[in-house]
Protein backbone atom coordinates (compact mmCIF):
# COMPACT_ATOMS: atom_id res chain seq x y z
CA UNK A 1 0.00 0.00 0.00
CA UNK A 2 1.32 3.45 -0.80
CA UNK A 3 2.40 5.69 2.05
CA UNK A 4 -0.18 8.31 1.12
CA UNK A 5 -3.03 5.80 1.21
CA UNK A 6 -1.83 4.31 4.48
CA UNK A 7 -1.66 7.77 6.08
CA UNK A 8 -5.12 8.71 4.78
CA UNK A 9 -6.59 5.52 6.22
CA UNK A 10 -4.79 5.94 9.55
CA UNK A 11 -6.23 9.46 9.78
CA UNK A 12 -9.69 8.15 8.88
CA UNK A 13 -9.81 10.50 5.89
CA UNK A 14 -11.78 8.53 3.31
CA UNK A 15 -11.99 11.50 0.95
CA UNK A 16 -8.19 11.71 0.85
CA UNK A 17 -7.95 7.94 0.43
CA UNK A 18 -10.34 8.21 -2.53
CA UNK A 19 -8.22 10.95 -4.12
CA UNK A 20 -5.06 8.85 -3.67
CA UNK A 21 -6.71 5.87 -5.34
CA UNK A 22 -8.11 8.02 -8.15
CA UNK A 23 -4.65 9.46 -8.73
CA UNK A 24 -2.97 6.03 -8.77
CA UNK A 25 -5.67 4.15 -10.69
CA UNK A 26 -4.19 4.86 -14.12
CA UNK A 27 -0.79 3.40 -13.24
CA UNK A 28 -2.26 0.38 -11.49
CA UNK A 29 -4.60 -0.29 -14.39
CA UNK A 30 -1.87 0.23 -16.98
CA UNK A 31 0.04 -2.58 -15.22
CA UNK A 32 -3.12 -4.71 -14.96
CA UNK A 33 -2.38 -4.95 -11.23
CA UNK A 34 -5.58 -6.57 -10.01
CA UNK A 35 -4.10 -7.53 -6.61
CA UNK A 36 -3.51 -3.85 -5.82
CA UNK A 37 -7.06 -2.93 -6.85
CA UNK A 38 -8.44 -5.73 -4.69
CA UNK A 39 -6.22 -4.73 -1.76
CA UNK A 40 -7.37 -1.11 -1.95
CA UNK A 41 -10.97 -2.21 -1.88
CA UNK A 42 -10.38 -4.61 1.00
CA UNK A 43 -9.01 -1.90 3.32
CA UNK A 44 -11.89 0.51 2.75
CA UNK A 45 -15.33 0.31 4.34
CA UNK A 46 -17.80 -1.09 1.78
CA UNK A 47 -20.22 1.79 2.44
CA UNK A 48 -17.46 4.25 1.45
CA UNK A 49 -16.84 2.34 -1.78
CA UNK A 50 -20.57 2.37 -2.58
CA UNK A 51 -20.80 6.17 -2.25
CA UNK A 52 -17.72 7.22 -4.24
CA UNK A 53 -17.55 6.96 -8.06
CA UNK A 54 -13.76 6.57 -8.18
CA UNK A 55 -13.80 3.70 -5.69
CA UNK A 56 -16.59 2.00 -7.58
CA UNK A 57 -14.62 2.46 -10.79
CA UNK A 58 -11.62 0.76 -9.16
CA UNK A 59 -13.99 -2.07 -8.22
CA UNK A 60 -15.30 -2.26 -11.80
CA UNK A 61 -11.77 -2.61 -13.15
CA UNK A 62 -10.92 -5.28 -10.55
CA UNK A 63 -14.00 -7.20 -11.68
CA UNK A 64 -13.03 -6.67 -15.34
CA UNK A 65 -9.55 -8.05 -14.72
CA UNK A 66 -11.02 -11.12 -13.02
CA UNK A 67 -13.62 -11.61 -15.81
CA UNK A 68 -16.60 -11.06 -13.51
CA UNK A 69 -18.37 -9.12 -16.21
CA UNK A 70 -21.92 -9.47 -14.91
CA UNK A 71 -20.97 -8.03 -11.54
CA UNK A 72 -18.89 -5.36 -13.26
CA UNK A 73 -21.87 -4.20 -15.32
CA UNK A 74 -23.85 -3.63 -12.12
CA UNK A 75 -20.99 -1.62 -10.62
CA UNK A 76 -20.75 0.51 -13.77
CA UNK A 77 -24.47 1.25 -13.42
CA UNK A 78 -23.82 2.36 -9.85
CA UNK A 79 -21.03 4.70 -11.02
CA UNK A 80 -23.35 6.21 -13.62
CA UNK A 81 -26.12 6.64 -11.06
CA UNK A 82 -23.81 8.44 -8.64
CA UNK A 83 -22.54 10.75 -11.38
CA UNK A 84 -26.05 11.47 -12.63
CA UNK A 85 -27.52 11.84 -9.13
CA UNK A 86 -26.18 15.35 -8.65
CA UNK A 87 -25.17 16.06 -12.22
CA UNK A 88 -21.57 15.44 -11.24
CA UNK A 89 -21.53 18.67 -9.24
CA UNK A 90 -19.33 17.15 -6.55
CA UNK A 91 -16.62 16.08 -9.00
CA UNK A 92 -14.17 18.18 -11.01
CA UNK A 93 -14.89 18.28 -14.75
CA UNK A 94 -11.71 16.32 -15.52
CA UNK A 95 -12.79 13.52 -13.16
CA UNK A 96 -16.21 13.37 -14.79
CA UNK A 97 -14.62 13.11 -18.22
CA UNK A 98 -12.25 10.34 -17.10
CA UNK A 99 -14.99 8.38 -15.34
CA UNK A 100 -17.37 8.66 -18.29
CA UNK A 101 -14.60 7.64 -20.68
CA UNK A 102 -13.90 4.54 -18.60
CA UNK A 103 -17.59 3.63 -18.47
CA UNK A 104 -17.94 4.00 -22.24
CA UNK A 105 -14.75 2.01 -22.86
CA UNK A 106 -16.05 -0.92 -20.86
CA UNK A 107 -19.46 -0.73 -22.52
CA UNK A 108 -17.88 -0.55 -26.00
CA UNK A 109 -15.75 -3.61 -25.34
CA UNK A 110 -18.80 -5.45 -23.97
CA UNK A 111 -20.78 -4.56 -27.10
CA UNK A 112 -17.92 -5.74 -29.31
CA UNK A 113 -17.67 -9.07 -27.49
CA UNK A 114 -21.46 -9.44 -27.68
CA UNK A 115 -21.25 -9.23 -31.46
CA UNK A 116 -22.76 -5.74 -31.56
CA UNK A 117 -20.13 -3.88 -33.61
CA UNK A 118 -22.43 -0.97 -34.50
CA UNK A 119 -23.14 -0.30 -30.81
CA UNK A 120 -19.45 -0.74 -30.00
CA UNK A 121 -18.57 1.80 -32.68
CA UNK A 122 -21.01 4.37 -31.32
CA UNK A 123 -19.82 3.89 -27.74
CA UNK A 124 -16.16 4.03 -28.66
CA UNK A 125 -16.45 7.74 -29.49
CA UNK A 126 -16.87 8.57 -25.82
CA UNK A 127 -14.32 5.98 -24.79
CA UNK A 128 -11.64 8.21 -26.28
CA UNK A 129 -12.31 10.80 -23.59
CA UNK A 130 -10.00 8.91 -21.24
CA UNK A 131 -6.60 10.58 -21.21
CA UNK A 132 -4.08 9.21 -23.72
CA UNK A 133 -1.73 8.02 -20.98
CA UNK A 134 -4.32 5.46 -19.86
CA UNK A 135 -2.66 2.81 -22.02
CA UNK A 136 -4.79 -0.04 -20.70
CA UNK A 137 -7.94 1.71 -21.90
CA UNK A 138 -6.41 2.59 -25.25
CA UNK A 139 -5.30 -1.04 -25.56
CA UNK A 140 -8.81 -2.27 -24.84
CA UNK A 141 -10.26 -0.18 -27.66
CA UNK A 142 -7.36 -1.02 -29.99
CA UNK A 143 -7.64 -4.78 -29.43
CA UNK A 144 -11.26 -4.73 -30.55
CA UNK A 145 -10.49 -2.68 -33.64
CA UNK A 146 -12.52 0.22 -32.28
CA UNK A 147 -9.64 2.68 -32.05
CA UNK A 148 -8.79 2.42 -35.74
CA UNK A 149 -12.32 2.14 -37.04
CA UNK A 150 -12.00 -1.41 -38.35
CA UNK A 151 -15.55 -2.12 -37.22
CA UNK A 152 -17.20 1.11 -38.31
CA UNK A 153 -20.86 0.48 -39.13
CA UNK A 154 -21.95 0.65 -42.73
CA UNK A 155 -24.39 3.39 -43.78
CA UNK A 156 -27.72 2.89 -42.10
CA UNK A 157 -26.13 1.66 -38.85
CA UNK A 158 -25.52 -1.89 -40.00
CA UNK A 159 -22.36 -3.68 -39.05
CA UNK A 160 -19.76 -3.86 -41.83
CA UNK A 161 -19.37 -7.01 -43.83
CA UNK A 162 -16.76 -9.43 -42.52
CA UNK A 163 -13.39 -9.11 -44.18
C-alpha positions in Angstrom: 0.0 0.0 0.0 1.3 3.4 -0.8 2.4 5.7 2.1 -0.2 8.3 1.1 -3.0 5.8 1.2 -1.8 4.3 4.5 -1.7 7.8 6.1 -5.1 8.7 4.8 -6.6 5.5 6.2 -4.8 5.9 9.6 -6.2 9.5 9.8 -9.7 8.1 8.9 -9.8 10.5 5.9 -11.8 8.5 3.3 -12.0 11.5 0.9 -8.2 11.7 0.9 -8.0 7.9 0.4 -10.3 8.2 -2.5 -8.2 11.0 -4.1 -5.1 8.9 -3.7 -6.7 5.9 -5.3 -8.1 8.0 -8.2 -4.6 9.5 -8.7 -3.0 6.0 -8.8 -5.7 4.1 -10.7 -4.2 4.9 -14.1 -0.8 3.4 -13.2 -2.3 0.4 -11.5 -4.6 -0.3 -14.4 -1.9 0.2 -17.0 0.0 -2.6 -15.2 -3.1 -4.7 -15.0 -2.4 -4.9 -11.2 -5.6 -6.6 -10.0 -4.1 -7.5 -6.6 -3.5 -3.8 -5.8 -7.1 -2.9 -6.8 -8.4 -5.7 -4.7 -6.2 -4.7 -1.8 -7.4 -1.1 -2.0 -11.0 -2.2 -1.9 -10.4 -4.6 1.0 -9.0 -1.9 3.3 -11.9 0.5 2.7 -15.3 0.3 4.3 -17.8 -1.1 1.8 -20.2 1.8 2.4 -17.5 4.3 1.5 -16.8 2.3 -1.8 -20.6 2.4 -2.6 -20.8 6.2 -2.2 -17.7 7.2 -4.2 -17.5 7.0 -8.1 -13.8 6.6 -8.2 -13.8 3.7 -5.7 -16.6 2.0 -7.6 -14.6 2.5 -10.8 -11.6 0.8 -9.2 -14.0 -2.1 -8.2 -15.3 -2.3 -11.8 -11.8 -2.6 -13.1 -10.9 -5.3 -10.6 -14.0 -7.2 -11.7 -13.0 -6.7 -15.3 -9.5 -8.1 -14.7 -11.0 -11.1 -13.0 -13.6 -11.6 -15.8 -16.6 -11.1 -13.5 -18.4 -9.1 -16.2 -21.9 -9.5 -14.9 -21.0 -8.0 -11.5 -18.9 -5.4 -13.3 -21.9 -4.2 -15.3 -23.9 -3.6 -12.1 -21.0 -1.6 -10.6 -20.8 0.5 -13.8 -24.5 1.3 -13.4 -23.8 2.4 -9.8 -21.0 4.7 -11.0 -23.3 6.2 -13.6 -26.1 6.6 -11.1 -23.8 8.4 -8.6 -22.5 10.7 -11.4 -26.0 11.5 -12.6 -27.5 11.8 -9.1 -26.2 15.3 -8.7 -25.2 16.1 -12.2 -21.6 15.4 -11.2 -21.5 18.7 -9.2 -19.3 17.2 -6.5 -16.6 16.1 -9.0 -14.2 18.2 -11.0 -14.9 18.3 -14.8 -11.7 16.3 -15.5 -12.8 13.5 -13.2 -16.2 13.4 -14.8 -14.6 13.1 -18.2 -12.3 10.3 -17.1 -15.0 8.4 -15.3 -17.4 8.7 -18.3 -14.6 7.6 -20.7 -13.9 4.5 -18.6 -17.6 3.6 -18.5 -17.9 4.0 -22.2 -14.7 2.0 -22.9 -16.0 -0.9 -20.9 -19.5 -0.7 -22.5 -17.9 -0.5 -26.0 -15.7 -3.6 -25.3 -18.8 -5.4 -24.0 -20.8 -4.6 -27.1 -17.9 -5.7 -29.3 -17.7 -9.1 -27.5 -21.5 -9.4 -27.7 -21.3 -9.2 -31.5 -22.8 -5.7 -31.6 -20.1 -3.9 -33.6 -22.4 -1.0 -34.5 -23.1 -0.3 -30.8 -19.5 -0.7 -30.0 -18.6 1.8 -32.7 -21.0 4.4 -31.3 -19.8 3.9 -27.7 -16.2 4.0 -28.7 -16.5 7.7 -29.5 -16.9 8.6 -25.8 -14.3 6.0 -24.8 -11.6 8.2 -26.3 -12.3 10.8 -23.6 -10.0 8.9 -21.2 -6.6 10.6 -21.2 -4.1 9.2 -23.7 -1.7 8.0 -21.0 -4.3 5.5 -19.9 -2.7 2.8 -22.0 -4.8 0.0 -20.7 -7.9 1.7 -21.9 -6.4 2.6 -25.2 -5.3 -1.0 -25.6 -8.8 -2.3 -24.8 -10.3 -0.2 -27.7 -7.4 -1.0 -30.0 -7.6 -4.8 -29.4 -11.3 -4.7 -30.6 -10.5 -2.7 -33.6 -12.5 0.2 -32.3 -9.6 2.7 -32.1 -8.8 2.4 -35.7 -12.3 2.1 -37.0 -12.0 -1.4 -38.4 -15.5 -2.1 -37.2 -17.2 1.1 -38.3 -20.9 0.5 -39.1 -22.0 0.7 -42.7 -24.4 3.4 -43.8 -27.7 2.9 -42.1 -26.1 1.7 -38.9 -25.5 -1.9 -40.0 -22.4 -3.7 -39.1 -19.8 -3.9 -41.8 -19.4 -7.0 -43.8 -16.8 -9.4 -42.5 -13.4 -9.1 -44.2 
